[in-house]
Amino acid sequence: MDSEAAKQFLNPDISMMQGVGDMEVTEEENTLAIQMGHILSAKVLELGMDAVVPAMRDPEIPSSVGQFHIVPYAMPAAQQPYVVDDPVIQARLTRVYEQEQTGELEEPNTMVVACASSVCTSEQALDVKPQSSGERIVLYVCGGGFVSSDTARLKWHYVRVSQELGQRVFVPRYHVAPAHVFPRAIHDVYTAFMYLVNQGFQAQDITVLGISAGANIALAVVELLRIQKEPEPSRIVVVAPCVDLTLSMDSWTRNHDKCVLGYIPVDNPHSMPRVYYGDVESGVDVLAMLRHPLLSPLFGRVHTGPPLQIHSGTCDALADDAVALAQRVPHAELITYPGRNHYTILRGKQQLDAMYAHMRRFIQTPCSE
């Protein structure tokens, strides 16, 4: 692959922004994406996304389509200190909680508020409070391999989700590794959820949508809400979920040549789980630690949580994560897409129309008592 082809692939003109993802992926583009993914995986994990992938400007979305705004949020005064069962994770959570409480965190928390023009006006989008009693919203936890959060590529997608689901979409711009390791991302998203509840939204009116690594963080946040005895969201939707950070699923090797995700085993410090976790404390068995439910939600109490819908491509390196999650959660709905991988699952009009139709049905179906 020549450098010109790589530049073309990274050019935002052919990204999800154009046509809001409706353009179908060609075989050539899919092949190029797989090559780029395997080449860039190690560098992105070692150096961070910003150091490897060129920065992009936020897209200019016509007001007739929708808008997005970036707004600050802060930890509510009533948010309680974390109490978990593992002393190492407890120490990490306590540190980030206290830093937030005392204002010592280097950067403020912000979130994107996105809405389609059919959902609300620009002024309403900026008001981070319910527009009406029982307003239903989406808390969107974007993916990025734990090294990338909100990006310019995704702004169009937030608006598209709002349009398709008929709700405002709130996207925490959680902090990422390697600069900000576990559990900072979980704290940021947990705090965003608690902030929205503090602003007047009811937990039962919030759907949590997590993509890839964002699905891991989303499920970990729900696990933490359960531990903290806080209200949980009404529903969870995950797309291409990464739920086992031991990377023990067969699809990592079975689908290696079919998927953009490059496989680096966890005994390598530059693997995705190790970069996310950061420096390993003395005496800690890292593989055992990676099985903790806040790192690998598959091993948590997901089976007792809210209704869950899972979307997965059969050619995804994370395909078996999705299957294992569905087997772990008897009430879950697993929807598979033949031939789709981690890149193509969110591309193409027919694919997206089908996915959003499933999401709408799931979100609009009343929860059983």
N, C-alpha and C positions, 0 to 999 in steps of 0.2 A: 504494500500500500504506500503510495507516494504522499508527500506532505500536503500537496494541493488537495488531495481527496480528504485528508484529515481535516483541513481547514473548512472544506465544504460541509463536512458532516457537523462540525461545531458551529456553523453559521446559523444564527437565529432565524434566517429567512426560510429555512427548511425544517424548523423545529415545530413543536406542538403549537406554537403561537399561530401559525398560518392555518386558517380554516379550523381553529380550535381543535386540532387533532384529527380532523375529518379525512385528511389525505392518507390514503392507504400506503403502507410501507411496501416499496418494491423489493424484490429479491436482492437486488444489488445493494440497496440501502441497509437491509437487514444483515447482509453479510459484512458490510462495512462496519455496522454498529457492533457486531460480535467481535470483529478484529480490534476495533478501538477499545471496546470494553476490556478485553483481555490484556491489551497493551497498557492501558492507563490504570488498571485496578491497583497495582502495587504503588505507583507514583501518587495517585490520589489519596490512598490510605496513609502513605508515609508523610506526604507534604500538606495534605488538605486540598479540597476542591479548588479554592480560589487560586492556589499556586500553580495548578495544572491546566484548568479549563479557563479560557479567556472570559472575562466578565462581560456581561451583556447589559444593555440599557433596558429598563422596564418598557414593555410594549405600550403603545398609545392605543387604547381601546376606545372606539367611538362611543359617545355617551348614549347613542341609540341602542347599543348592545349591553352596556353595563359599566361599572366602575369598580375600582378598588382603592382603598385608602390604607395607609399605615398609621396605626394609633398605638400609643403607649399603654401598658397595663402594669399593675403592681400587685404584690402579694397582699391580700386582704389582712387587716389587723387581726381578724378572728381565725386566720389559718393556723392550725395547731402544729407543734413540732412533730416530726415523723417518729414513729416507733415501729421498728421492724425486728425480725427474729435473728438476723445475722449481725454480729458486732462490727465487722468490717464495713458492711453496707450502712449500718446505723451511723458509724462515724462519718462516712462520706456524706450521707443525707443531712446529718446535724450540721456539718461544716457549711454546706451550701445554704441551708435554711438560715443559719445565723448570719452568714454573709449578706443574704438578701435582707434580713431583718435590720441589720445595722447599716445598710447602704454600701457595703464594701465590694459588691460585685462590680466588675469593671464596666459593664455595658448594661443599659436599661433594657427591660423586656418590651418588645413591641409585637404587634400582630397585624396581619393583613385582614381587613374587612372587605369582602367582595360581594357584590350582588349584581344580578342581571337587572336591566331596566324594567323588566316585567315584574320584579319583586319589590323594589323600593327605589326612591329617589336618592340622589347623591347626599342630600342633607340627612336623610334617614339612615343611610349607610354609616355615616360618621357618628351617629348617636348609639353608643354601645350600651343600649338598654332596650328592653322589649318594646316593640312598636304597638303591641296589643297584648291583652291577657292571653297567656298560653302560646305566644309566638314560638314556633319551632325553628331551630337553627342547626347548623352543622359545624362541629369542631373538626377541622380538617388537619390531620397531622401528616405532612408531606414526607416523602422518602428522600433518599440521598446517601444511603450506605453509612449513616451516622456521621458523615463528614460534610454533608451539605444539607441545608434546610430550605427555606424559601429562596427561590431563584427566579430570575426574569422569565425563564422558560415556562414557569408554571402559572404565571399571573392569568393568562387566558383560561387555563384549566379551572381555576377557582371560579371565574365568572361562568364558565360552562356548567360547572356543578350546580351553582346557584340557579341558573336558568332551567336545568333539567329537573332539579328537585324542588324548585319553587321556594327556596329558603335562603336567608343570608348565610354566608360562609365565613367563619372566623378561623384564621390560620396563624397559630403561634410561630414566631420566627425563632425557634429554639436554638440554643447555642450548640455547636458541634465540635467533634474531635478533629484533629488532635489537640487543639487549643483548650477545648472544654470537654473533659471526659465524663463518663458515667459517674454520678447520676444527674448531671446538670440538665440534660435534655428532658429527662423525666420530670425533674423539678419544674422546669419552665412550662411544660404542657400541663402538669397537675395544677400549677399556679394559675394558668390561663383558664382552666375549667373552674377553679374556685372563684376566680375573678368574675367570670360570667355569671355564676350563681349569685355572687355578692351584688352584681349589678341588677339582679331581679329576674334573671332567667331561671326557670325550674329545671332541675336535673332531668326530670322525665320528659322534657321538651327538647333535649339535646341528643342528637345523633353524633357519635364519634366515627369519623372516617379516617382510616390509616392506610397509607400506601407503602409497601415494602418495609424498609426500616422504620418508617412512621407507624406501620401496623404493630411492630414490636413495642415501640414507645407507647402507642395508644393502649394496647392491652396491659402493659406494665402500669400505666397510670390508673386504669380501672382496677387492677390488682391492689394498687396502693390506696385507692379510694375505699376499697373493701377493708383493708387492714386498718385504715384510719376511721372506719365506721362513718364515712361520709356518703351522701346520696350518690348513686351511680347513674350514668346516662341511660336513656331508654333503650338504645340499640347501638350495636357496633357493626360497622362494615369494614372489611379489610380486603385489600387488593394485593396480590402477590406477597403475602405476609412472610416475614422473616421472624420465626418464633423459636428457633432452636440455635443458639449461638455456639453450641458445640460443633456445629456444621457436620453432624453425623448422618444426615439423610443421604440416601443413595443418589438422589437426583442431582446432587452437586457434581458427581462424576458422570452419571448417565446422560445428562443434558449439557455437559460442558461445551461441546462443539455446536450446540444449538442455541446458546443463550449468551447474552452480553456480559453476564456476571462471571468474573474470573475467580477461580478457586485458589485460595491460599489457606492451608491448614492452620488450625489454631495454635500449633506449637511454634509457629512463626510470629514474632512480635509485630510484624506488619500485616497480619491478617485482620480482616474487618472486626471480629470480636475483640481482639487484643488492642487494636487502636482505639476502639470505643471504650474499653475498660480502662486503658491507661496503664501506668506503672503498677506492677503486682506487688502487694504488700508482702513483707518477709513472712515466710511460713505458710502462705496461702497456696492451696492447690488450685491453680487457675481453671483447670477443666471442671473441677467440682463447683467452683464459684460460678462459672458460666451457666450452670444448671439452675441457679437461683431464679425464681419466678420473675423477679424484676429485670433480669437479663434475658431469660428464656421463658417467656410467658406460657409456652407449651406445658411446662412442668408446674404451673400454678393452679389456681382454682377457677380457671376459665369456665369449667363446666357448670359452675354455680352462678355465673354472671348473666348479664342482659342477653336478649336474643342476638344472635351472631350470624352474619352473612359473609361468606368467604368467596372471593373470586380468584381463579388461578389458571394460568396457561399450562398446557401439558408439556411444553418444551422449556419451561422455566427451571432454572437451577433450584428454585425454591418450591417446586411442585409438590414434593413430598412433605414439606413443612405444612402446606395447606391441607393435604390429606390427613396428616397426623393430627392437626388441629381439629378437623371435622370429626375424626374418630374419638378425640378426647372430649368433645362437646356434643352430646347426643342431640341437643336441640338446634345445632348449627345447620345452616343451609350452605352446601358446597356447590358452586357453579364453576364448571371447567370449560375452557376454550381450547379446542383441539388446534395444535400447531402454533399457538401463541407462546411467546417467551416474555422475558422481563421487560423488553423494550416494546414489543408489538402489542402487548395486552392493552395499552392505552392509545392505540393508533388505529385509524380507519373508521369511517362513518358507520358502517354496518356493525363493527365491533363495539364502538362506543354507544350506539343506539341500543343495542342489546343489553349492554352492561347497565346503562342508566335506567332502562325499563325494569330490570330486576331490582335495582336499588329503590326506584319509586314504589314498586309494589311492596317491597319489604318495609320501607319506612312508613307507608300509609296504612299498612295492616295493623289493626288495634292489637296491642299486647294482651296476652291472656293474663288473667289474674293469678 
